[in-house]
Amino acid sequence: MFQAFPDLDRMRRELRDEGVAYMATINALTDDAARPWTAHPSFGDEPQPAGAGSGFRFGYPDFENAP
């Protein structure tokens, strides 16, 4: 697709024609393999990672001074 640069019209056509099908394939793969984030072992009855929780930022001295 991007090999067509600087032909922007050709790039748009290729993205529309090939890109949409590619994204549909990626979406199907992720739909098949995706799991909810709450299914991760860090949640539920499993032990929490060290430093987990709303106060984690206090473990990083420079984080407090971030804008």
N, CA, C and O atoms as a Maestro MAE file, in Angstrom:
{
 s_m_m2io_version
 :::
 2.0.0
}

f_m_ct {
 s_m_title
 :::
 protein
 m_atom[268] {
  # First column is atom index #
  i_m_mmod_type
  r_m_x_coord
  r_m_y_coord
  r_m_z_coord
  i_m_residue_number
  s_m_chain_name
  s_m_pdb_residue_name
  s_m_pdb_atom_name
  i_m_atomic_number
  :::
  1 25 0.806 -1.192 0.000 1 A "MET " " N  " 7
  2 3 0.000 0.000 0.000 1 A "MET " " CA " 6
  3 2 0.852 1.261 0.000 1 A "MET " " C  " 6
  4 15 0.656 2.159 -0.819 1 A "MET " " O  " 8
  5 25 1.789 1.315 0.918 2 A "PHE " " N  " 7
  6 3 2.556 2.542 1.049 2 A "PHE " " CA " 6
  7 2 3.693 2.617 0.027 2 A "PHE " " C  " 6
  8 15 4.370 3.639 -0.084 2 A "PHE " " O  " 8
  9 25 3.894 1.534 -0.711 3 A "GLN " " N  " 7
  10 3 4.873 1.584 -1.790 3 A "GLN " " CA " 6
  11 2 4.388 2.496 -2.911 3 A "GLN " " C  " 6
  12 15 5.175 2.917 -3.759 3 A "GLN " " O  " 8
  13 25 3.097 2.798 -2.914 4 A "ALA " " N  " 7
  14 3 2.518 3.654 -3.943 4 A "ALA " " CA " 6
  15 2 2.776 5.134 -3.692 4 A "ALA " " C  " 6
  16 15 2.473 5.961 -4.552 4 A "ALA " " O  " 8
  17 25 3.319 5.482 -2.554 5 A "PHE " " N  " 7
  18 3 3.585 6.878 -2.236 5 A "PHE " " CA " 6
  19 2 4.473 7.475 -3.306 5 A "PHE " " C  " 6
  20 15 5.449 6.829 -3.685 5 A "PHE " " O  " 8
  21 25 4.210 8.630 -3.804 6 A "PRO " " N  " 7
  22 3 3.303 9.676 -3.348 6 A "PRO " " CA " 6
  23 2 1.938 9.683 -4.046 6 A "PRO " " C  " 6
  24 15 1.225 10.684 -3.979 6 A "PRO " " O  " 8
  25 25 1.567 8.600 -4.704 7 A "ASP " " N  " 7
  26 3 0.269 8.524 -5.380 7 A "ASP " " CA " 6
  27 2 -0.824 8.296 -4.328 7 A "ASP " " C  " 6
  28 15 -1.192 7.157 -4.042 7 A "ASP " " O  " 8
  29 25 -1.332 9.388 -3.762 8 A "LEU " " N  " 7
  30 3 -2.285 9.303 -2.655 8 A "LEU " " CA " 6
  31 2 -3.602 8.656 -3.063 8 A "LEU " " C  " 6
  32 15 -4.221 7.956 -2.261 8 A "LEU " " O  " 8
  33 25 -4.035 8.880 -4.293 9 A "ASP " " N  " 7
  34 3 -5.277 8.240 -4.739 9 A "ASP " " CA " 6
  35 2 -5.117 6.721 -4.769 9 A "ASP " " C  " 6
  36 15 -6.006 5.991 -4.331 9 A "ASP " " O  " 8
  37 25 -3.994 6.253 -5.280 10 A "ARG " " N  " 7
  38 3 -3.739 4.804 -5.299 10 A "ARG " " CA " 6
  39 2 -3.644 4.254 -3.882 10 A "ARG " " C  " 6
  40 15 -4.165 3.177 -3.594 10 A "ARG " " O  " 8
  41 25 -2.982 4.989 -3.003 11 A "MET " " N  " 7
  42 3 -2.875 4.553 -1.609 11 A "MET " " CA " 6
  43 2 -4.260 4.430 -0.975 11 A "MET " " C  " 6
  44 15 -4.536 3.453 -0.279 11 A "MET " " O  " 8
  45 25 -5.121 5.401 -1.207 12 A "ARG " " N  " 7
  46 3 -6.487 5.351 -0.667 12 A "ARG " " CA " 6
  47 2 -7.247 4.129 -1.196 12 A "ARG " " C  " 6
  48 15 -7.922 3.428 -0.442 12 A "ARG " " O  " 8
  49 25 -7.119 3.888 -2.522 13 A "ARG " " N  " 7
  50 3 -7.797 2.719 -3.113 13 A "ARG " " CA " 6
  51 2 -7.294 1.421 -2.480 13 A "ARG " " C  " 6
  52 15 -8.087 0.551 -2.121 13 A "ARG " " O  " 8
  53 25 -5.986 1.298 -2.347 14 A "GLU " " N  " 7
  54 3 -5.420 0.074 -1.777 14 A "GLU " " CA " 6
  55 2 -5.807 -0.092 -0.320 14 A "GLU " " C  " 6
  56 15 -6.097 -1.204 0.122 14 A "GLU " " O  " 8
  57 25 -5.816 0.994 0.430 15 A "LEU " " N  " 7
  58 3 -6.254 0.900 1.827 15 A "LEU " " CA " 6
  59 2 -7.713 0.484 1.903 15 A "LEU " " C  " 6
  60 15 -8.082 -0.340 2.740 15 A "LEU " " O  " 8
  61 25 -8.538 1.042 1.042 16 A "ARG " " N  " 7
  62 3 -9.957 0.691 1.034 16 A "ARG " " CA " 6
  63 2 -10.152 -0.760 0.600 16 A "ARG " " C  " 6
  64 15 -10.903 -1.506 1.229 16 A "ARG " " O  " 8
  65 25 -9.476 -1.153 -0.470 17 A "ASP " " N  " 7
  66 3 -9.683 -2.487 -1.032 17 A "ASP " " CA " 6
  67 2 -8.994 -3.582 -0.227 17 A "ASP " " C  " 6
  68 15 -9.606 -4.609 0.066 17 A "ASP " " O  " 8
  69 25 -7.737 -3.377 0.133 18 A "GLU " " N  " 7
  70 3 -6.970 -4.407 0.845 18 A "GLU " " CA " 6
  71 2 -6.981 -4.191 2.358 18 A "GLU " " C  " 6
  72 15 -7.027 -5.148 3.130 18 A "GLU " " O  " 8
  73 25 -6.939 -2.950 2.763 19 A "GLY " " N  " 7
  74 3 -6.851 -2.637 4.186 19 A "GLY " " CA " 6
  75 2 -8.077 -3.070 4.968 19 A "GLY " " C  " 6
  76 15 -7.958 -3.549 6.096 19 A "GLY " " O  " 8
  77 25 -9.248 -2.905 4.385 20 A "VAL " " N  " 7
  78 3 -10.487 -3.286 5.070 20 A "VAL " " CA " 6
  79 2 -10.517 -4.796 5.295 20 A "VAL " " C  " 6
  80 15 -10.883 -5.256 6.377 20 A "VAL " " O  " 8
  81 25 -10.134 -5.563 4.281 21 A "ALA " " N  " 7
  82 3 -10.106 -7.023 4.425 21 A "ALA " " CA " 6
  83 2 -9.062 -7.444 5.464 21 A "ALA " " C  " 6
  84 15 -9.300 -8.352 6.260 21 A "ALA " " O  " 8
  85 25 -7.915 -6.781 5.448 22 A "TYR " " N  " 7
  86 3 -6.861 -7.085 6.423 22 A "TYR " " CA " 6
  87 2 -7.346 -6.817 7.847 22 A "TYR " " C  " 6
  88 15 -7.126 -7.635 8.741 22 A "TYR " " O  " 8
  89 25 -7.996 -5.690 8.059 23 A "MET " " N  " 7
  90 3 -8.497 -5.358 9.394 23 A "MET " " CA " 6
  91 2 -9.599 -6.327 9.824 23 A "MET " " C  " 6
  92 15 -9.707 -6.651 11.007 23 A "MET " " O  " 8
  93 25 -10.409 -6.788 8.884 24 A "ALA " " N  " 7
  94 3 -11.435 -7.780 9.213 24 A "ALA " " CA " 6
  95 2 -10.779 -9.076 9.689 24 A "ALA " " C  " 6
  96 15 -11.264 -9.713 10.624 24 A "ALA " " O  " 8
  97 25 -9.689 -9.461 9.052 25 A "THR " " N  " 7
  98 3 -8.949 -10.662 9.473 25 A "THR " " CA " 6
  99 2 -8.370 -10.471 10.866 25 A "THR " " C  " 6
  100 15 -8.481 -11.362 11.709 25 A "THR " " O  " 8
  101 25 -7.753 -9.321 11.119 26 A "ILE " " N  " 7
  102 3 -7.185 -9.032 12.442 26 A "ILE " " CA " 6
  103 2 -8.285 -9.035 13.498 26 A "ILE " " C  " 6
  104 15 -8.099 -9.593 14.579 26 A "ILE " " O  " 8
  105 25 -9.419 -8.426 13.202 27 A "ASN " " N  " 7
  106 3 -10.536 -8.400 14.155 27 A "ASN " " CA " 6
  107 2 -11.037 -9.802 14.456 27 A "ASN " " C  " 6
  108 15 -11.346 -10.113 15.606 27 A "ASN " " O  " 8
  109 25 -11.124 -10.653 13.441 28 A "ALA " " N  " 7
  110 3 -11.575 -12.029 13.657 28 A "ALA " " CA " 6
  111 2 -10.594 -12.784 14.549 28 A "ALA " " C  " 6
  112 15 -11.007 -13.539 15.430 28 A "ALA " " O  " 8
  113 25 -9.306 -12.582 14.323 29 A "LEU " " N  " 7
  114 3 -8.297 -13.239 15.159 29 A "LEU " " CA " 6
  115 2 -8.385 -12.782 16.609 29 A "LEU " " C  " 6
  116 15 -8.320 -13.601 17.527 29 A "LEU " " O  " 8
  117 25 -8.532 -11.487 16.815 30 A "THR " " N  " 7
  118 3 -8.609 -10.990 18.188 30 A "THR " " CA " 6
  119 2 -9.920 -11.382 18.848 30 A "THR " " C  " 6
  120 15 -9.944 -11.668 20.045 30 A "THR " " O  " 8
  121 25 -11.005 -11.399 18.093 31 A "ASP " " N  " 7
  122 3 -12.278 -11.854 18.669 31 A "ASP " " CA " 6
  123 2 -12.176 -13.293 19.136 31 A "ASP " " C  " 6
  124 15 -12.751 -13.662 20.160 31 A "ASP " " O  " 8
  125 25 -11.444 -14.104 18.389 32 A "ASP " " N  " 7
  126 3 -11.299 -15.520 18.725 32 A "ASP " " CA " 6
  127 2 -10.389 -15.723 19.933 32 A "ASP " " C  " 6
  128 15 -10.653 -16.593 20.764 32 A "ASP " " O  " 8
  129 25 -9.328 -14.938 20.041 33 A "ALA " " N  " 7
  130 3 -8.322 -15.165 21.076 33 A "ALA " " CA " 6
  131 2 -8.439 -14.239 22.283 33 A "ALA " " C  " 6
  132 15 -7.819 -14.495 23.315 33 A "ALA " " O  " 8
  133 25 -9.216 -13.181 22.172 34 A "ALA " " N  " 7
  134 3 -9.280 -12.185 23.238 34 A "ALA " " CA " 6
  135 2 -9.971 -12.732 24.482 34 A "ALA " " C  " 6
  136 15 -10.908 -13.526 24.404 34 A "ALA " " O  " 8
  137 25 -9.489 -12.290 25.606 35 A "ARG " " N  " 7
  138 3 -10.083 -12.632 26.895 35 A "ARG " " CA " 6
  139 2 -10.276 -11.327 27.670 35 A "ARG " " C  " 6
  140 15 -9.509 -10.384 27.477 35 A "ARG " " O  " 8
  141 25 -11.266 -11.254 28.525 36 A "PRO " " N  " 7
  142 3 -11.454 -10.020 29.300 36 A "PRO " " CA " 6
  143 2 -10.250 -9.754 30.205 36 A "PRO " " C  " 6
  144 15 -9.616 -10.692 30.689 36 A "PRO " " O  " 8
  145 25 -9.944 -8.505 30.425 37 A "TRP " " N  " 7
  146 3 -8.797 -8.171 31.266 37 A "TRP " " CA " 6
  147 2 -9.002 -8.682 32.684 37 A "TRP " " C  " 6
  148 15 -8.032 -8.939 33.397 37 A "TRP " " O  " 8
  149 25 -10.248 -8.832 33.097 38 A "THR " " N  " 7
  150 3 -10.513 -9.326 34.450 38 A "THR " " CA " 6
  151 2 -10.205 -10.809 34.594 38 A "THR " " C  " 6
  152 15 -10.173 -11.329 35.709 38 A "THR " " O  " 8
  153 25 -9.976 -11.498 33.472 39 A "ALA " " N  " 7
  154 3 -9.621 -12.914 33.527 39 A "ALA " " CA " 6
  155 2 -8.130 -13.122 33.797 39 A "ALA " " C  " 6
  156 15 -7.685 -14.250 34.008 39 A "ALA " " O  " 8
  157 25 -7.370 -12.044 33.790 40 A "HIS " " N  " 7
  158 3 -5.936 -12.147 34.067 40 A "HIS " " CA " 6
  159 2 -5.735 -12.599 35.509 40 A "HIS " " C  " 6
  160 15 -6.499 -12.202 36.388 40 A "HIS " " O  " 8
  161 25 -4.716 -13.424 35.767 41 A "PRO " " N  " 7
  162 3 -4.489 -13.920 37.132 41 A "PRO " " CA " 6
  163 2 -4.276 -12.832 38.182 41 A "PRO " " C  " 6
  164 15 -4.380 -13.111 39.377 41 A "PRO " " O  " 8
  165 25 -3.982 -11.610 37.768 42 A "SER " " N  " 7
  166 3 -3.781 -10.531 38.737 42 A "SER " " CA " 6
  167 2 -5.074 -10.080 39.384 42 A "SER " " C  " 6
  168 15 -5.046 -9.298 40.334 42 A "SER " " O  " 8
  169 25 -6.203 -10.554 38.893 43 A "PHE " " N  " 7
  170 3 -7.499 -10.138 39.416 43 A "PHE " " CA " 6
  171 2 -8.193 -11.312 40.069 43 A "PHE " " C  " 6
  172 15 -7.809 -12.465 39.871 43 A "PHE " " O  " 8
  173 25 -9.200 -11.019 40.836 44 A "GLY " " N  " 7
  174 3 -9.960 -12.075 41.488 44 A "GLY " " CA " 6
  175 2 -9.281 -12.553 42.753 44 A "GLY " " C  " 6
  176 15 -8.752 -11.748 43.519 44 A "GLY " " O  " 8
  177 25 -9.292 -13.849 42.977 45 A "ASP " " N  " 7
  178 3 -8.725 -14.415 44.194 45 A "ASP " " CA " 6
  179 2 -7.217 -14.591 44.124 45 A "ASP " " C  " 6
  180 15 -6.594 -14.991 45.107 45 A "ASP " " O  " 8
  181 25 -6.635 -14.303 42.994 46 A "GLU " " N  " 7
  182 3 -5.194 -14.451 42.833 46 A "GLU " " CA " 6
  183 2 -4.476 -13.317 43.560 46 A "GLU " " C  " 6
  184 15 -5.048 -12.243 43.744 46 A "GLU " " O  " 8
  185 25 -3.235 -13.545 43.972 47 A "PRO " " N  " 7
  186 3 -2.465 -12.466 44.610 47 A "PRO " " CA " 6
  187 2 -2.254 -11.301 43.651 47 A "PRO " " C  " 6
  188 15 -2.108 -11.490 42.443 47 A "PRO " " O  " 8
  189 25 -2.241 -10.116 44.200 48 A "GLN " " N  " 7
  190 3 -2.006 -8.912 43.409 48 A "GLN " " CA " 6
  191 2 -0.503 -8.711 43.214 48 A "GLN " " C  " 6
  192 15 0.288 -9.086 44.079 48 A "GLN " " O  " 8
  193 25 -0.107 -8.124 42.090 49 A "PRO " " N  " 7
  194 3 1.311 -7.814 41.893 49 A "PRO " " CA " 6
  195 2 1.793 -6.844 42.970 49 A "PRO " " C  " 6
  196 15 1.022 -6.035 43.486 49 A "PRO " " O  " 8
  197 25 3.071 -6.938 43.297 50 A "ALA " " N  " 7
  198 3 3.645 -6.032 44.286 50 A "ALA " " CA " 6
  199 2 3.444 -4.591 43.845 50 A "ALA " " C  " 6
  200 15 3.691 -4.249 42.689 50 A "ALA " " O  " 8
  201 25 3.005 -3.767 44.748 51 A "GLY " " N  " 7
  202 3 2.816 -2.351 44.457 51 A "GLY " " CA " 6
  203 2 1.513 -2.028 43.755 51 A "GLY " " C  " 6
  204 15 1.282 -0.880 43.375 51 A "GLY " " O  " 8
  205 25 0.658 -3.024 43.577 52 A "ALA " " N  " 7
  206 3 -0.615 -2.759 42.900 52 A "ALA " " CA " 6
  207 2 -1.496 -1.901 43.795 52 A "ALA " " C  " 6
  208 15 -1.386 -1.929 45.021 52 A "ALA " " O  " 8
  209 25 -2.358 -1.152 43.162 53 A "GLY " " N  " 7
  210 3 -3.274 -0.297 43.912 53 A "GLY " " CA " 6
  211 2 -3.092 1.148 43.540 53 A "GLY " " C  " 6
  212 15 -2.186 1.492 42.781 53 A "GLY " " O  " 8
  213 25 -3.944 1.995 44.066 54 A "SER " " N  " 7
  214 3 -3.936 3.396 43.664 54 A "SER " " CA " 6
  215 2 -2.701 4.149 44.142 54 A "SER " " C  " 6
  216 15 -2.409 5.226 43.622 54 A "SER " " O  " 8
  217 25 -1.972 3.621 45.109 55 A "GLY " " N  " 7
  218 3 -0.789 4.323 45.608 55 A "GLY " " CA " 6
  219 2 0.497 3.918 44.926 55 A "GLY " " C  " 6
  220 15 1.576 4.290 45.388 55 A "GLY " " O  " 8
  221 25 0.415 3.155 43.820 56 A "PHE " " N  " 7
  222 3 1.632 2.663 43.177 56 A "PHE " " CA " 6
  223 2 2.574 3.785 42.775 56 A "PHE " " C  " 6
  224 15 3.792 3.607 42.777 56 A "PHE " " O  " 8
  225 25 2.018 4.935 42.433 57 A "ARG " " N  " 7
  226 3 2.870 6.030 41.945 57 A "ARG " " CA " 6
  227 2 3.837 6.538 42.997 57 A "ARG " " C  " 6
  228 15 4.870 7.120 42.667 57 A "ARG " " O  " 8
  229 25 3.509 6.321 44.257 58 A "PHE " " N  " 7
  230 3 4.404 6.816 45.300 58 A "PHE " " CA " 6
  231 2 5.685 5.998 45.389 58 A "PHE " " C  " 6
  232 15 6.633 6.404 46.061 58 A "PHE " " O  " 8
  233 25 5.720 4.865 44.726 59 A "GLY " " N  " 7
  234 3 6.938 4.070 44.663 59 A "GLY " " CA " 6
  235 2 7.942 4.590 43.641 59 A "GLY " " C  " 6
  236 15 9.063 4.088 43.550 59 A "GLY " " O  " 8
  237 25 7.535 5.601 42.872 60 A "TYR " " N  " 7
  238 3 8.391 6.177 41.857 60 A "TYR " " CA " 6
  239 2 8.615 7.650 42.185 60 A "TYR " " C  " 6
  240 15 7.722 8.470 41.970 60 A "TYR " " O  " 8
  241 25 9.788 7.996 42.701 61 A "PRO " " N  " 7
  242 3 10.015 9.357 43.170 61 A "PRO " " CA " 6
  243 2 9.748 10.430 42.111 61 A "PRO " " C  " 6
  244 15 9.218 11.489 42.448 61 A "PRO " " O  " 8
  245 25 10.092 10.196 40.863 62 A "ASP " " N  " 7
  246 3 9.908 11.220 39.849 62 A "ASP " " CA " 6
  247 2 8.458 11.329 39.381 62 A "ASP " " C  " 6
  248 15 8.081 12.326 38.765 62 A "ASP " " O  " 8
  249 25 7.652 10.323 39.664 63 A "PHE " " N  " 7
  250 3 6.271 10.310 39.203 63 A "PHE " " CA " 6
  251 2 5.473 11.425 39.876 63 A "PHE " " C  " 6
  252 15 4.609 12.039 39.249 63 A "PHE " " O  " 8
  253 25 5.757 11.681 41.132 64 A "GLU " " N  " 7
  254 3 5.022 12.717 41.885 64 A "GLU " " CA " 6
  255 2 5.221 14.098 41.268 64 A "GLU " " C  " 6
  256 15 4.341 14.955 41.343 64 A "GLU " " O  " 8
  257 25 6.387 14.305 40.657 65 A "ASN " " N  " 7
  258 3 6.708 15.617 40.110 65 A "ASN " " CA " 6
  259 2 6.309 15.757 38.650 65 A "ASN " " C  " 6
  260 15 6.532 16.803 38.041 65 A "ASN " " O  " 8
  261 25 5.722 14.708 38.084 66 A "ALA " " N  " 7
  262 3 5.333 14.771 36.680 66 A "ALA " " CA " 6
  263 2 4.195 15.762 36.497 66 A "ALA " " C  " 6
  264 15 3.348 15.923 37.375 66 A "ALA " " O  " 8
  265 25 4.187 16.425 35.344 67 A "PRO " " N  " 7
  266 3 3.108 17.420 35.111 67 A "PRO " " CA " 6
  267 2 1.743 16.801 35.038 67 A "PRO " " C  " 6
  268 15 0.753 17.508 34.848 67 A "PRO " " O  " 8
  :::
 }
 m_bond[267] {
  # First column is bond index #
  i_m_from
  i_m_to
  i_m_order
  :::
  1 1 2 1
  2 2 3 1
  3 3 4 2
  4 3 5 1
  5 5 6 1
  6 6 7 1
  7 7 8 2
  8 7 9 1
  9 9 10 1
  10 10 11 1
  11 11 12 2
  12 11 13 1
  13 13 14 1
  14 14 15 1
  15 15 16 2
  16 15 17 1
  17 17 18 1
  18 18 19 1
  19 19 20 2
  20 19 21 1
  21 21 22 1
  22 22 23 1
  23 23 24 2
  24 23 25 1
  25 25 26 1
  26 26 27 1
  27 27 28 2
  28 27 29 1
  29 29 30 1
  30 30 31 1
  31 31 32 2
  32 31 33 1
  33 33 34 1
  34 34 35 1
  35 35 36 2
  36 35 37 1
  37 37 38 1
  38 38 39 1
  39 39 40 2
  40 39 41 1
  41 41 42 1
  42 42 43 1
  43 43 44 2
  44 43 45 1
  45 45 46 1
  46 46 47 1
  47 47 48 2
  48 47 49 1
  49 49 50 1
  50 50 51 1
  51 51 52 2
  52 51 53 1
  53 53 54 1
  54 54 55 1
  55 55 56 2
  56 55 57 1
  57 57 58 1
  58 58 59 1
  59 59 60 2
  60 59 61 1
  61 61 62 1
  62 62 63 1
  63 63 64 2
  64 63 65 1
  65 65 66 1
  66 66 67 1
  67 67 68 2
  68 67 69 1
  69 69 70 1
  70 70 71 1
  71 71 72 2
  72 71 73 1
  73 73 74 1
  74 74 75 1
  75 75 76 2
  76 75 77 1
  77 77 78 1
  78 78 79 1
  79 79 80 2
  80 79 81 1
  81 81 82 1
  82 82 83 1
  83 83 84 2
  84 83 85 1
  85 85 86 1
  86 86 87 1
  87 87 88 2
  88 87 89 1
  89 89 90 1
  90 90 91 1
  91 91 92 2
  92 91 93 1
  93 93 94 1
  94 94 95 1
  95 95 96 2
  96 95 97 1
  97 97 98 1
  98 98 99 1
  99 99 100 2
  100 99 101 1
  101 101 102 1
  102 102 103 1
  103 103 104 2
  104 103 105 1
  105 105 106 1
  106 106 107 1
  107 107 108 2
  108 107 109 1
  109 109 110 1
  110 110 111 1
  111 111 112 2
  112 111 113 1
  113 113 114 1
  114 114 115 1
  115 115 116 2
  116 115 117 1
  117 117 118 1
  118 118 119 1
  119 119 120 2
  120 119 121 1
  121 121 122 1
  122 122 123 1
  123 123 124 2
  124 123 125 1
  125 125 126 1
  126 126 127 1
  127 127 128 2
  128 127 129 1
  129 129 130 1
  130 130 131 1
  131 131 132 2
  132 131 133 1
  133 133 134 1
  134 134 135 1
  135 135 136 2
  136 135 137 1
  137 137 138 1
  138 138 139 1
  139 139 140 2
  140 139 141 1
  141 141 142 1
  142 142 143 1
  143 143 144 2
  144 143 145 1
  145 145 146 1
  146 146 147 1
  147 147 148 2
  148 147 149 1
  149 149 150 1
  150 150 151 1
  151 151 152 2
  152 151 153 1
  153 153 154 1
  154 154 155 1
  155 155 156 2
  156 155 157 1
  157 157 158 1
  158 158 159 1
  159 159 160 2
  160 159 161 1
  161 161 162 1
  162 162 163 1
  163 163 164 2
  164 163 165 1
  165 165 166 1
  166 166 167 1
  167 167 168 2
  168 167 169 1
  169 169 170 1
  170 170 171 1
  171 171 172 2
  172 171 173 1
  173 173 174 1
  174 174 175 1
  175 175 176 2
  176 175 177 1
  177 177 178 1
  178 178 179 1
  179 179 180 2
  180 179 181 1
  181 181 182 1
  182 182 183 1
  183 183 184 2
  184 183 185 1
  185 185 186 1
  186 186 187 1
  187 187 188 2
  188 187 189 1
  189 189 190 1
  190 190 191 1
  191 191 192 2
  192 191 193 1
  193 193 194 1
  194 194 195 1
  195 195 196 2
  196 195 197 1
  197 197 198 1
  198 198 199 1
  199 199 200 2
  200 199 201 1
  201 201 202 1
  202 202 203 1
  203 203 204 2
  204 203 205 1
  205 205 206 1
  206 206 207 1
  207 207 208 2
  208 207 209 1
  209 209 210 1
  210 210 211 1
  211 211 212 2
  212 211 213 1
  213 213 214 1
  214 214 215 1
  215 215 216 2
  216 215 217 1
  217 217 218 1
  218 218 219 1
  219 219 220 2
  220 219 221 1
  221 221 222 1
  222 222 223 1
  223 223 224 2
  224 223 225 1
  225 225 226 1
  226 226 227 1
  227 227 228 2
  228 227 229 1
  229 229 230 1
  230 230 231 1
  231 231 232 2
  232 231 233 1
  233 233 234 1
  234 234 235 1
  235 235 236 2
  236 235 237 1
  237 237 238 1
  238 238 239 1
  239 239 240 2
  240 239 241 1
  241 241 242 1
  242 242 243 1
  243 243 244 2
  244 243 245 1
  245 245 246 1
  246 246 247 1
  247 247 248 2
  248 247 249 1
  249 249 250 1
  250 250 251 1
  251 251 252 2
  252 251 253 1
  253 253 254 1
  254 254 255 1
  255 255 256 2
  256 255 257 1
  257 257 258 1
  258 258 259 1
  259 259 260 2
  260 259 261 1
  261 261 262 1
  262 262 263 1
  263 263 264 2
  264 263 265 1
  265 265 266 1
  266 266 267 1
  267 267 268 2
  :::
 }
}
